[in-house]
Each structure stands twice: as structure tokens, then as C-alpha cells.
Amino acid sequence: MTDIADFTVTTNRGDELDLSTKKGKVLLVVNTASKCGFTPQYDGLEKLFQDFKEQDFEVLGFPCNQFGGQEPGDADEIAEFCKVNFGVTFPLMQKVDVNGPNASPLFDWMKKEKKGLMGSSSIKWNFTKFLIDREGNVVKRYGPQDTPSAIAKDIKKLL
């Protein structure tokens, strides 16, 4: 059976990150964008990270430019924007595609594990979120309109 430990991703600094190192943590994996109506959710994501990081919780942000070209910057520009405007300290990954032939294998797997509205597997917009339990399984998928504060109760149940 596949779980998150089977994937390796690239950080925004260009380093490989073996997600097996995250096993035992509760994760919230999010496709992000800097110029989106949902961009203020960075504040809430950072709050979740700060509130629960001591309990082995982490947010992993994956910038994505597939929706309205709302993440046009390079890795340094994205990181700077997130830090300056939202105080983001949780890990940001390299920009990825979340749909289509070049989609990140991690996102392809998460989409298969938890379908979206009406059984759709594709991601419809920025700030779609996947909650991963300590065993590395996808337990829930949230749409862009689901605020980080509304997800806190589900995170607490897994901690």
C-alpha cells in the first residue's frame, strides 16, 4: 500500500525531501499561490503550523501556477512574498503542477486517495488542502473555501 513515505519532493531551495522523514507527523499539504483571492489563507496556515508544530504537525506548501497564472514568481520571489506578507515559516516546496501530464506524483496520489466534489479527482483551484495522518495516509481533502481555522478541529483529532 502506498503512503506519503513513498514520495520525494523538492524544496524551494532545490533540495530533495524524502517524505518518509515526515512519517509520524500530521501533515497538511496545500497547493498555494501568491496572487489569488485565497492567498490570505497563508495567515491561517501559519497559525496552524505555530499552534501545533510542537505536537509533530507540519504544513507543506506547494506553489502552483496552473490556476489563472496566480503564482508567476520563481522560488526566491515566492518565499520572500510569503515571509514578508504573511510571516510564513512552514516549509515551501518547489513550484509544481497538480493536474495534467506533468502533475506531481504526490498530488496524483492524494487526488486518488480523496476525491473532490462529485467524485472529481482533479484539483479545481489554489489552496486545496489534504490532511495526512501520522501513518502517512490521506484522511481528508478540503476545498479552497475551507479556511485553515475550520480545519483545526480535524488536526487536533489526529494529534
C-alpha positions as a Markdown table, in Angstrom:
| # | Residue | x | y | z |
|---|---|---|---|---|
| 1 | Met | 0.0 | 0.0 | 0.0 |
| 2 | Thr | 1.2 | 3.5 | -0.9 |
| 3 | Asp | 1.5 | 6.2 | 1.7 |
| 4 | Ile | 3.3 | 9.6 | 1.8 |
| 5 | Ala | 6.6 | 7.9 | 2.8 |
| 6 | Asp | 6.8 | 6.6 | -0.8 |
| 7 | Phe | 7.3 | 10.1 | -2.3 |
| 8 | Thr | 10.2 | 12.5 | -2.6 |
| 9 | Val | 9.6 | 16.2 | -3.4 |
| 10 | Thr | 11.9 | 19.2 | -4.0 |
| 11 | Thr | 12.1 | 22.1 | -1.6 |
| 12 | Asn | 12.0 | 25.7 | -2.8 |
| 13 | Arg | 15.8 | 25.7 | -2.2 |
| 14 | Gly | 16.2 | 22.8 | -4.7 |
| 15 | Asp | 16.9 | 20.1 | -2.1 |
| 16 | Glu | 15.3 | 16.7 | -2.3 |
| 17 | Leu | 13.0 | 15.9 | 0.6 |
| 18 | Asp | 12.2 | 12.3 | 1.3 |
| 19 | Leu | 8.7 | 12.4 | 2.8 |
| 20 | Ser | 9.5 | 9.2 | 4.7 |
| 21 | Thr | 11.1 | 11.6 | 7.1 |
| 22 | Lys | 7.7 | 13.1 | 7.8 |
| 23 | Lys | 6.2 | 9.7 | 8.9 |
| 24 | Gly | 4.9 | 10.0 | 12.4 |
| 25 | Lys | 3.8 | 13.7 | 11.8 |
| 26 | Val | 0.4 | 15.0 | 10.9 |
| 27 | Leu | 0.7 | 17.0 | 7.7 |
| 28 | Leu | -1.4 | 19.5 | 5.8 |
| 29 | Val | -0.4 | 19.6 | 2.2 |
| 30 | Val | -1.6 | 22.6 | 0.3 |
| 31 | Asn | -1.2 | 23.9 | -3.3 |
| 32 | Thr | -0.6 | 27.7 | -2.9 |
| 33 | Ala | -0.5 | 30.8 | -4.9 |
| 34 | Ser | 0.6 | 34.4 | -4.1 |
| 35 | Lys | -1.9 | 36.3 | -6.3 |
| 36 | Cys | -5.1 | 34.5 | -5.5 |
| 37 | Gly | -8.2 | 35.6 | -3.7 |
| 38 | Phe | -7.4 | 32.8 | -1.2 |
| 39 | Thr | -3.8 | 34.0 | -0.6 |
| 40 | Pro | -4.7 | 35.5 | 2.8 |
| 41 | Gln | -5.1 | 31.8 | 3.9 |
| 42 | Tyr | -1.3 | 31.9 | 4.4 |
| 43 | Asp | -2.0 | 33.7 | 7.7 |
| 44 | Gly | -4.2 | 30.8 | 8.9 |
| 45 | Leu | -1.9 | 28.1 | 7.6 |
| 46 | Glu | 1.0 | 29.7 | 9.5 |
| 47 | Lys | -1.2 | 30.0 | 12.6 |
| 48 | Leu | -2.0 | 26.2 | 12.4 |
| 49 | Phe | 1.7 | 25.5 | 12.0 |
| 50 | Gln | 2.6 | 27.6 | 15.0 |
| 51 | Asp | -0.2 | 26.2 | 17.2 |
| 52 | Phe | 0.5 | 22.6 | 16.5 |
| 53 | Lys | 4.2 | 22.2 | 15.4 |
| 54 | Glu | 5.3 | 21.1 | 18.9 |
| 55 | Gln | 2.9 | 18.2 | 18.5 |
| 56 | Asp | 4.5 | 17.0 | 15.3 |
| 57 | Phe | 2.3 | 18.9 | 12.9 |
| 58 | Glu | 3.6 | 20.5 | 9.7 |
| 59 | Val | 2.2 | 22.4 | 6.8 |
| 60 | Leu | 3.8 | 21.7 | 3.4 |
| 61 | Gly | 3.1 | 24.5 | 0.8 |
| 62 | Phe | 3.4 | 23.6 | -2.9 |
| 63 | Pro | 3.2 | 26.8 | -5.1 |
| 64 | Cys | 1.3 | 26.2 | -8.3 |
| 65 | Asn | 0.8 | 28.4 | -11.3 |
| 66 | Gln | -1.9 | 26.3 | -13.0 |
| 67 | Phe | -4.9 | 28.4 | -11.9 |
| 68 | Gly | -5.1 | 31.8 | -13.6 |
| 69 | Gly | -1.3 | 32.2 | -13.6 |
| 70 | Gln | -1.6 | 33.3 | -10.0 |
| 71 | Glu | 1.9 | 32.1 | -8.9 |
| 72 | Pro | 4.2 | 33.6 | -11.6 |
| 73 | Gly | 7.3 | 34.1 | -9.4 |
| 74 | Asp | 10.4 | 32.0 | -9.0 |
| 75 | Ala | 11.2 | 30.1 | -5.8 |
| 76 | Asp | 13.0 | 33.1 | -4.2 |
| 77 | Glu | 10.3 | 35.6 | -5.1 |
| 78 | Ile | 7.6 | 33.2 | -3.7 |
| 79 | Ala | 9.5 | 32.6 | -0.4 |
| 80 | Glu | 10.1 | 36.3 | 0.1 |
| 81 | Phe | 6.5 | 37.2 | -0.6 |
| 82 | Cys | 5.3 | 34.6 | 1.9 |
| 83 | Lys | 7.7 | 35.6 | 4.6 |
| 84 | Val | 7.3 | 39.4 | 4.2 |
| 85 | Asn | 3.5 | 39.5 | 3.8 |
| 86 | Phe | 2.4 | 36.5 | 5.9 |
| 87 | Gly | 5.3 | 35.6 | 8.2 |
| 88 | Val | 5.4 | 32.1 | 6.7 |
| 89 | Thr | 7.9 | 29.8 | 8.4 |
| 90 | Phe | 6.4 | 26.4 | 7.3 |
| 91 | Pro | 8.3 | 24.6 | 4.5 |
| 92 | Leu | 7.6 | 25.7 | 0.9 |
| 93 | Met | 8.4 | 23.3 | -1.9 |
| 94 | Gln | 9.3 | 23.9 | -5.5 |
| 95 | Lys | 6.5 | 25.1 | -7.8 |
| 96 | Val | 4.5 | 22.1 | -9.1 |
| 97 | Asp | 1.7 | 21.2 | -11.4 |
| 98 | Val | -1.2 | 19.5 | -9.5 |
| 99 | Asn | -3.2 | 18.4 | -12.6 |
| 100 | Gly | -2.3 | 17.1 | -16.0 |
| 101 | Pro | 0.5 | 15.1 | -17.6 |
| 102 | Asn | 3.2 | 16.9 | -15.6 |
| 103 | Ala | 1.4 | 16.7 | -12.2 |
| 104 | Ser | 3.4 | 16.0 | -9.1 |
| 105 | Pro | 3.2 | 12.2 | -8.3 |
| 106 | Leu | 2.4 | 13.2 | -4.7 |
| 107 | Phe | -0.6 | 15.2 | -5.8 |
| 108 | Asp | -1.7 | 12.5 | -8.2 |
| 109 | Trp | -1.7 | 10.0 | -5.3 |
| 110 | Met | -3.5 | 12.3 | -2.9 |
| 111 | Lys | -6.2 | 13.1 | -5.5 |
| 112 | Lys | -6.8 | 9.3 | -6.0 |
| 113 | Glu | -7.0 | 8.8 | -2.3 |
| 114 | Lys | -9.5 | 11.5 | -1.6 |
| 115 | Lys | -11.7 | 12.7 | -4.5 |
| 116 | Gly | -13.2 | 16.2 | -4.7 |
| 117 | Leu | -16.7 | 17.3 | -5.2 |
| 118 | Met | -18.9 | 14.9 | -7.0 |
| 119 | Gly | -16.1 | 12.3 | -7.2 |
| 120 | Ser | -13.8 | 14.5 | -9.3 |
| 121 | Ser | -10.1 | 13.8 | -8.9 |
| 122 | Ser | -8.8 | 17.0 | -10.4 |
| 123 | Ile | -7.9 | 20.0 | -8.2 |
| 124 | Lys | -10.2 | 22.9 | -9.1 |
| 125 | Trp | -8.2 | 25.8 | -7.7 |
| 126 | Asn | -5.4 | 27.1 | -5.4 |
| 127 | Phe | -5.5 | 26.3 | -1.7 |
| 128 | Thr | -6.9 | 22.8 | -2.0 |
| 129 | Lys | -5.7 | 21.0 | 1.2 |
| 130 | Phe | -5.0 | 17.4 | 2.1 |
| 131 | Leu | -4.7 | 16.2 | 5.7 |
| 132 | Ile | -2.3 | 13.3 | 6.2 |
| 133 | Asp | -2.3 | 11.2 | 9.4 |
| 134 | Arg | 0.8 | 10.0 | 11.3 |
| 135 | Glu | 0.8 | 6.8 | 9.3 |
| 136 | Gly | 1.1 | 8.7 | 6.1 |
| 137 | Asn | -2.5 | 8.2 | 4.9 |
| 138 | Val | -4.7 | 10.9 | 3.3 |
| 139 | Val | -7.6 | 11.3 | 5.7 |
| 140 | Lys | -9.4 | 14.3 | 4.3 |
| 141 | Arg | -9.5 | 16.7 | 1.4 |
| 142 | Tyr | -10.6 | 20.3 | 1.7 |
| 143 | Gly | -11.6 | 22.8 | -0.9 |
| 144 | Pro | -10.1 | 26.3 | -1.3 |
| 145 | Gln | -13.1 | 27.8 | 0.6 |
| 146 | Asp | -12.3 | 25.7 | 3.7 |
| 147 | Thr | -10.4 | 28.0 | 5.9 |
| 148 | Pro | -7.4 | 26.8 | 7.9 |
| 149 | Ser | -9.2 | 27.7 | 11.2 |
| 150 | Ala | -12.1 | 25.4 | 10.2 |
| 151 | Ile | -9.6 | 22.5 | 9.7 |
| 152 | Ala | -8.0 | 22.9 | 13.2 |
| 153 | Lys | -10.5 | 20.5 | 14.8 |
| 154 | Asp | -9.7 | 17.7 | 12.4 |
| 155 | Ile | -5.9 | 18.3 | 13.0 |
| 156 | Lys | -6.5 | 18.1 | 16.8 |
| 157 | Lys | -8.2 | 14.7 | 16.4 |
| 158 | Leu | -5.1 | 13.3 | 14.7 |
| 159 | Leu | -2.5 | 14.7 | 17.2 |
